[in-house]
Amino acid sequence: MSVGSEIRNKAGRLDHSGRRPASLSGEAIPYFLSTTDALIILLSCLAGGIGYQFFANYPMPDMLPYCTVGLLMSFIHILRMSGSGYYDFPDCAKPRVETAAILVCWFTTGLLLAFFAFLFKIGIDYSRGSFVAAYFLAPVGLVGVRKLTKIMLASAVSRGAIGHHDIVLIGDANEMAALEQQDLLAFFGVAEVNRFTLSQESDPLVRASADVVIFNSITNFVRLSNCREILLALPWSDAERMEFVRDQIKTLPVPARLLPDKRVRSLTSYASSARQRVLAIEIQRAPLSGAERFIKRLMDIFLASLALVFFLPIMALTAVAIKLDGPGPVIFRQNRKGFNGQQFVMFKFRTMTVQENGPNVAQVQRNDPRVTAIGRLLRSASIDELPQLVNVLRGEMSLIGPRPHALAHDDYFEKIVGDYAFRHHVKPGITGWAQCNGARGATPSVEDVSDRVRLDLWYINNWSLWLDIQILVKTFFEVLRKRNAY
């Protein structure tokens, strides 16, 4: 079977109609489970209040204080549990019910709330008997529903209804053969994963060459299937291969974890990973979580739409000026690499007499004769970048991120700077941390490229919404300074 056919078979898993079977994304599971816990706590507070008043033969009180306490306790409980990864998929699909963690978190939350109620002399309208009833009723529901959801998730996972095609297992043949089905459920929260077995050749050169071919297939598969995690099953004693694998997967914007090998599991008296929490070593983290990507995307759409409306008159006048300045199109199009190394067409106002978009693209230099008269003005004021607002709305770029380079430059920079590929872990931006710190314009030396990559990687590793806002403000003043703008 050809590599392409293997990738399509793995990625597609098509049914008889030619479509991939529907499956629920694992990213939706935490929201469902946390909402369920909040509902259980709220209902327990209401049931405790109504039940206590009924059996004590008291009149029914106002239910608003009971709802308020229920919502407050659910918020504190969920916040504390989520901090330990309690709601994360695949951990929530593992068979073991975290009874001790649930009870400790719940009872300490109740004690904490009671302490503050006593300290600030609040809660007069809330019956102490009702509080005690809810205090012991809620953990029964939390543990019981947790067990029920684990059974349901295990069943859904075994049917392939949840996350059956978004985890990749890469590793040594012997290590992967030692992973049984209960191990897969404990490690991944799934009954089966997409496996890629590395070469078993004894000759190091032959093995490395074969592994490169395999990783080309893995890269294509991960990008085609939108995989969310990579797991590595390798002997811990083979440091050379682990370093090779780490170097190969760094172009992919997905987290990667190294599983304990057979020897490590035996040293820890490993019997069955389904009965214990097994830790793996994170060797590559995801740059942004699903929630962070969603927030960043919302900001991109909102601000890019406003900017497009605001700058529309300037863009219209620019188009007229370019047309009057000389022959050629108004918009310059060039292929660039975006998120996950996927190519897209980036838009700019044409500022040069040439339109290079191939294997040989010469960088613009100061006083470059190829730059037109109107183009020099547009570049100094960064007006030539405004059409990229359309790229942002199309989802190919972000307002803030590493600046994309021409494909010819990308391929060259990736060879001379080891961590360059990490720039593709987020969407490219119209502006970025590097640009607002003066690292813009041509990159004639390796030091210039390395400096820009260092700033880009700092941004990726320290992303926050506040940082994006800071960069937008700094960019405004950087445009006024016109530093390295030519």
DOVO-213679 format. One record per residue (C-alpha): residue in one letter; x, y, z. Coordinates in steps of 0.02 Angstrom, whole numbers, padded with zeros to 5 digits, always signed. Example, Ala and Ser with C-alpha at 12.3 -4.5 7.8 and 13.67 -1.06 7.14 Angstrom:
# residues 2
A+00615-00225+00390
S+00684-00053+00357
END
This chain:
# residues 486
M+00000+00000+00000
S+00066+00172-00044
V+00100+00304+00088
G-00040+00413+00018
S-00165+00270+00027
E-00111+00230+00205
I-00139+00410+00257
R-00310+00418+00178
N-00362+00254+00260
K-00302+00311+00430
A-00366+00489+00420
G-00528+00456+00333
R-00600+00297+00409
L-00742+00323+00288
D-00907+00232+00299
H-00997+00153+00152
S-01064+00322+00098
G-00890+00394+00081
R-00903+00507+00232
R-00809+00503+00397
P-00920+00437+00539
A-00981+00576+00651
S-00888+00595+00816
L-00895+00718+00960
S-00738+00819+00989
G-00651+00786+01155
E-00641+00975+01180
A-00829+00981+01218
I-00818+00853+01359
P-00748+00971+01496
Y-00890+01095+01470
F-01020+00957+01480
L-00947+00879+01638
S-00922+01043+01730
T-01100+01098+01688
T-01165+00930+01752
D-01072+00952+01918
A-01139+01128+01936
L-01316+01064+01907
I-01293+00926+02037
I-01231+01049+02169
L-01371+01172+02134
L-01504+01036+02142
S-01427+00967+02302
C-01440+01138+02385
L-01621+01156+02331
A-01664+00976+02380
G-01577+00996+02548
G-01671+01155+02585
I-01842+01090+02533
G-01815+00920+02614
Y-01756+00988+02781
Q-01897+01115+02793
F-02024+00980+02747
F-01966+00850+02874
A-01944+00983+03010
N-02121+01042+02973
Y-02063+01219+02938
P-02143+01333+02807
M-02059+01337+02639
P-01929+01477+02634
D-01875+01591+02493
M-01772+01484+02373
L-01661+01627+02309
P-01530+01610+02449
Y-01520+01422+02416
C-01491+01452+02230
T-01358+01583+02271
V-01265+01464+02388
G-01278+01324+02261
L-01206+01429+02122
L-01066+01493+02235
M-01019+01319+02294
S-01023+01249+02118
F-00911+01389+02055
I-00781+01359+02192
H-00788+01169+02174
I-00773+01170+01983
L-00633+01299+01988
R-00531+01194+02110
M-00562+01029+02019
S-00525+01098+01847
G-00357+01160+01909
S-00302+00979+01930
G-00363+00925+01756
Y-00515+00835+01827
Y-00626+00880+01680
D-00496+00857+01543
F-00520+00727+01408
P-00450+00592+01404
D-00423+00588+01595
C-00610+00593+01626
A-00632+00436+01517
K-00515+00329+01623
P-00606+00192+01723
R-00549+00245+01897
V-00670+00360+01989
E-00577+00497+02083
T-00682+00473+02241
A-00552+00539+02363
A-00518+00695+02260
I-00704+00732+02243
L-00739+00711+02430
V-00587+00811+02487
C-00625+00954+02367
W-00811+00959+02410
F-00796+00950+02599
T-00657+01080+02607
T-00760+01192+02493
G-00907+01178+02612
L-00798+01214+02763
L-00721+01363+02675
L-00892+01435+02633
A-00956+01406+02811
F-00802+01491+02882
F-00829+01648+02778
A-01016+01649+02818
F-00972+01646+03003
L-00831+01773+02986
F-00935+01903+02894
K-01098+01860+02984
I-01193+01820+02826
G-01310+01678+02782
I-01445+01722+02910
D-01581+01679+02784
Y-01503+01508+02752
S-01549+01366+02870
R-01402+01274+02948
G-01500+01111+02938
S-01526+01138+02752
F-01341+01172+02730
V-01293+01010+02819
A-01418+00911+02715
A-01348+00982+02552
Y-01171+00961+02619
F-01191+00771+02628
L-01312+00750+02483
A-01204+00833+02348
P-01050+00718+02359
V-01162+00565+02334
G-01225+00642+02173
L-01053+00700+02118
V-00973+00528+02140
G-01122+00436+02068
V-01135+00544+01913
R-00946+00536+01889
K-00956+00347+01885
L-01103+00353+01765
T-01016+00475+01647
K-00860+00367+01645
I-00964+00216+01592
M-01048+00319+01457
L-00884+00393+01395
A-00801+00222+01390
S-00946+00156+01287
A-00942+00307+01170
V-00753+00292+01150
S-00763+00107+01108
R-00893+00146+00973
G-00781+00283+00903
A-00911+00415+00943
I-00785+00524+01036
G-00613+00575+00979
H-00573+00414+00885
H-00467+00495+00750
D-00377+00639+00837
I-00236+00553+00934
V-00077+00487+00857
L+00036+00357+00937
I+00214+00351+00870
G+00343+00231+00931
D+00453+00079+00934
A+00369-00084+00880
N+00410-00176+01042
E+00349-00033+01152
M+00185-00015+01059
A+00156-00203+01061
A+00167-00198+01251
L+00023-00073+01262
E-00139-00168+01290
Q-00315-00100+01267
Q-00335-00053+01451
D-00171+00040+01437
L-00238+00140+01290
L-00393+00185+01390
A-00288+00239+01538
F-00160+00335+01437
F-00272+00413+01306
G-00452+00389+01360
V-00483+00296+01196
A-00495+00114+01148
E-00390+00136+00991
V-00273+00267+00919
N-00188+00300+00754
R-00023+00206+00763
F+00136+00241+00666
T+00276+00116+00695
L+00453+00178+00669
S+00586+00081+00574
Q+00662-00075+00652
E+00821-00070+00548
S+00980-00102+00646
D+01091+00010+00539
P+01077+00189+00608
L+01088+00274+00438
V+00958+00161+00357
R+00845+00178+00508
A+00856+00369+00507
S+00818+00376+00321
A+00666+00263+00342
D+00605+00363+00492
V+00610+00524+00390
V+00491+00446+00263
I+00377+00387+00403
F+00374+00560+00482
N+00327+00638+00316
S+00173+00525+00320
I+00140+00571+00502
T+00151+00757+00465
N+00029+00743+00320
F-00090+00638+00424
V-00089+00755+00575
R-00126+00906+00464
L-00259+00815+00364
S-00349+00744+00517
N-00331+00896+00631
C-00258+00786+00768
R-00252+00857+00944
E-00112+00757+01026
I+00042+00653+00991
L+00097+00512+01107
L+00269+00434+01098
A+00306+00255+01148
L+00496+00243+01144
P+00630+00159+01251
W+00695+00290+01371
S+00870+00224+01347
D+00870+00272+01162
A+00911+00457+01184
E+00966+00478+01003
R+00799+00423+00934
M+00701+00527+01058
E+00798+00681+01005
F+00767+00638+00822
V+00579+00618+00853
R+00570+00782+00950
D+00657+00871+00807
Q+00533+00798+00681
I+00372+00843+00773
K+00419+01022+00815
T+00338+01083+00655
L+00168+01021+00715
P+00067+01136+00832
V+00002+00995+00943
P+00057+00939+01116
A+00169+00786+01127
R+00197+00672+01277
L+00323+00535+01307
L+00247+00381+01389
P+00340+00278+01519
D+00423+00131+01433
K+00411-00052+01484
R+00560-00042+01600
V+00498+00112+01691
R+00326+00034+01714
S+00404-00123+01786
L+00511-00021+01908
T+00354+00064+01974
S+00270-00104+02007
Y+00155-00069+01861
A+00013-00194+01854
S-00124-00113+01753
S-00129+00068+01701
A-00318+00058+01705
R-00309+00053+01896
Q-00189+00196+01926
R-00148+00369+01863
V+00000+00354+01744
L+00100+00510+01712
A+00185+00551+01548
I+00321+00678+01512
E+00267+00829+01410
I+00402+00863+01281
Q+00301+00987+01177
R+00152+01088+01234
A+00011+01160+01130
P+00040+01347+01104
L-00141+01395+01137
S-00286+01299+01211
G-00452+01282+01121
A-00529+01418+01231
E-00382+01536+01200
R-00392+01510+01011
F-00579+01547+01019
I-00550+01710+01116
K-00411+01764+00998
R-00519+01727+00847
L-00663+01829+00916
M-00547+01976+00943
D-00477+01958+00767
I-00649+01960+00687
F-00711+02108+00791
L-00557+02220+00772
A-00522+02173+00590
S-00701+02215+00542
L-00690+02384+00629
A-00520+02420+00550
L-00581+02372+00377
V-00727+02493+00391
F-00617+02631+00463
F-00478+02614+00333
L-00592+02583+00183
P-00577+02763+00117
I-00387+02756+00133
M-00383+02588+00045
A-00491+02654-00097
L-00378+02806-00122
T-00225+02693-00116
A-00297+02581-00252
V-00326+02732-00363
A-00150+02799-00331
I-00069+02631-00374
K-00170+02620-00535
L-00119+02796-00587
D+00064+02767-00540
G+00093+02636-00674
P+00039+02471-00753
G+00009+02318-00648
P-00119+02250-00525
V-00170+02346-00369
I-00157+02195-00255
F+00002+02092-00243
R-00026+01908-00202
Q+00108+01793-00133
N+00104+01618-00059
R+00151+01609+00125
K+00150+01475+00260
G+00019+01492+00396
F-00038+01393+00547
N+00027+01214+00547
G+00133+01253+00393
Q-00020+01262+00279
Q+00000+01378+00130
F-00115+01524+00093
V-00114+01676-00022
M-00071+01837+00070
F-00134+02005+00003
K-00037+02168+00000
F-00050+02329-00099
R+00077+02319-00241
T+00228+02427-00201
M+00357+02357-00323
T+00383+02340-00509
V+00407+02151-00488
Q+00288+02019-00420
E+00402+01877-00365
N+00312+01724-00300
G+00422+01574-00333
P+00578+01482-00274
N+00684+01640-00289
V+00623+01796-00199
A+00745+01937-00164
Q+00717+02031-00002
V+00681+02216-00011
Q+00831+02323+00036
R+00843+02506+00086
N+00829+02618-00070
D+00780+02465-00172
P+00755+02521-00356
R+00614+02396-00377
V+00503+02495-00257
T+00389+02620-00346
A+00370+02801-00295
I+00197+02774-00221
G+00257+02607-00152
R+00393+02692-00049
L+00262+02801+00034
L+00145+02654+00066
R+00284+02548+00142
S+00347+02687+00257
A+00171+02709+00327
S+00133+02520+00325
I-00023+02554+00221
D+00028+02414+00103
E-00017+02288+00240
L-00200+02340+00255
P-00269+02211+00130
Q-00213+02077+00253
L-00366+02122+00356
V-00457+02015+00228
N-00338+01871+00267
V-00381+01894+00451
L-00569+01886+00419
R-00542+01731+00312
G-00454+01647+00458
E-00286+01629+00371
M-00200+01759+00479
S-00220+01844+00647
L-00199+02027+00691
I-00055+01978+00806
G+00071+01840+00770
P+00238+01802+00687
R+00253+01890+00519
P+00244+01764+00375
H+00388+01758+00253
A+00395+01709+00070
L+00405+01521+00044
A+00583+01532-00023
H+00638+01626+00133
D+00542+01507+00247
D+00631+01355+00179
Y+00800+01439+00195
F+00772+01508+00371
E+00711+01338+00431
K+00878+01262+00382
I+00987+01392+00470
V+00884+01422+00629
G+00840+01266+00728
D+00681+01329+00813
Y+00613+01423+00662
A+00474+01294+00631
F+00394+01335+00800
R+00333+01499+00723
H+00200+01399+00631
H+00120+01343+00794
V+00006+01496+00788
K-00071+01594+00646
P+00041+01724+00566
G-00001+01905+00604
I-00009+02075+00521
T+00102+02134+00664
G+00190+02046+00805
W+00302+02057+00957
A+00456+02057+00846
Q+00392+02200+00736
C+00343+02314+00880
N+00517+02286+00952
G+00602+02345+00793
A+00637+02175+00714
R+00559+02213+00545
G+00622+02239+00370
A+00757+02135+00286
T+00851+01995+00375
P+01022+01996+00290
S+01113+01892+00423
V+01082+01735+00527
E+01086+01844+00683
D+00942+01950+00616
V+00837+01795+00581
S+00880+01719+00751
D+00834+01879+00841
R+00665+01886+00755
V+00631+01702+00791
R+00678+01728+00974
L+00551+01868+00990
D+00417+01769+00898
L+00441+01616+01009
W+00433+01725+01165
Y+00264+01788+01105
I+00200+01611+01073
N+00257+01549+01243
N+00187+01700+01337
W+00027+01734+01243
S-00116+01823+01331
L-00257+01936+01276
W-00176+02080+01369
L-00012+02049+01276
D-00104+02062+01109
I-00179+02228+01163
Q-00006+02291+01214
I+00064+02242+01044
L-00075+02335+00953
V-00037+02493+01052
K+00151+02476+01026
T+00125+02445+00841
F+00035+02612+00824
F+00186+02705+00892
E+00306+02594+00792
V+00216+02644+00630
L+00238+02827+00678
R+00424+02799+00708
K+00443+02715+00537
R+00589+02613+00604
N+00658+02492+00471
A+00508+02530+00359
Y+00568+02534+00178
END
